[in-house]
Amino acid sequence: VVELTPENFEREVTRREGAVFVEFYAPWCPYCKRLEPIWEELPEKLEEAGSKTRVARMNVDAYADYASAYAVTGFPTLMLF
């Protein structure tokens, strides 16, 4: 799972070839905490299924501009790019 920041978001998501599945999360969110072990396991499961989809996540508590830019209004928010 790629941890996204403003420094790597464009390179890892918007400019990358192929699909990227992104979780926008907040570290204090109980639903995000419940999703975490599943999200961490997802890249391996996708690879086993023959998918080239990359999995990433971004802490929008730390990078609130991205929450606004992508209309994140609840946590977790999952988006496929």
C-alpha positions in Angstrom: 0.0 0.0 0.0 1.5 3.3 -1.1 1.1 6.1 1.5 0.2 9.2 -0.5 1.4 12.7 0.2 1.2 16.0 -1.8 4.7 15.2 -3.0 3.8 11.9 -4.6 0.0 12.0 -5.3 0.3 13.2 -8.9 3.1 10.7 -9.7 1.4 7.8 -8.0 -2.2 8.4 -8.9 -3.0 10.9 -11.7 0.0 10.3 -14.0 0.2 6.5 -13.4 -0.8 4.1 -16.1 -3.5 1.7 -15.0 -6.0 1.8 -12.1 -5.2 3.0 -8.6 -7.6 2.3 -5.7 -7.2 5.0 -3.1 -8.5 5.2 0.5 -8.9 8.7 1.9 -8.8 8.2 5.6 -8.4 9.9 9.0 -6.2 8.2 11.7 -8.9 8.8 14.4 -11.7 7.2 12.4 -12.9 3.9 13.8 -14.2 2.7 10.5 -10.8 3.4 8.9 -9.1 1.5 11.7 -11.5 -1.5 11.0 -10.7 -1.3 7.3 -6.9 -1.1 7.8 -6.1 -4.8 8.0 -8.2 -5.5 4.9 -6.7 -2.6 3.0 -3.2 -3.9 3.9 -4.1 -7.3 2.5 -5.7 -6.0 -0.7 -2.6 -5.6 -2.9 -1.7 -9.3 -2.4 -5.3 -10.4 -3.1 -5.4 -8.3 -6.2 -2.1 -9.7 -7.4 -3.2 -13.3 -6.8 -6.3 -12.5 -8.9 -4.2 -11.2 -11.8 -5.1 -7.6 -11.3 -2.5 -4.8 -11.8 -4.6 -2.4 -9.8 -2.4 -0.5 -7.3 -3.6 0.3 -3.8 -2.8 3.5 -2.0 -4.1 5.6 0.9 -4.0 9.2 2.0 -4.4 10.8 5.4 -6.7 13.7 4.6 -6.6 14.8 8.2 -3.1 15.8 7.4 -3.8 16.9 3.8 -7.2 18.6 4.0 -6.8 20.2 0.6 -7.1 16.8 -1.0 -10.3 16.1 0.9 -11.8 19.2 -0.6 -10.4 18.6 -4.1 -11.9 15.1 -4.2 -15.1 15.9 -2.3 -14.3 13.6 0.6 -17.0 14.2 3.1 -16.8 11.0 5.2 -14.2 8.5 6.2 -13.1 6.2 4.8 -13.8 7.3 1.2 -12.6 4.9 -1.5 -12.0 6.0 -5.0 -10.8 4.2 -8.1 -8.6 6.3 -10.4 
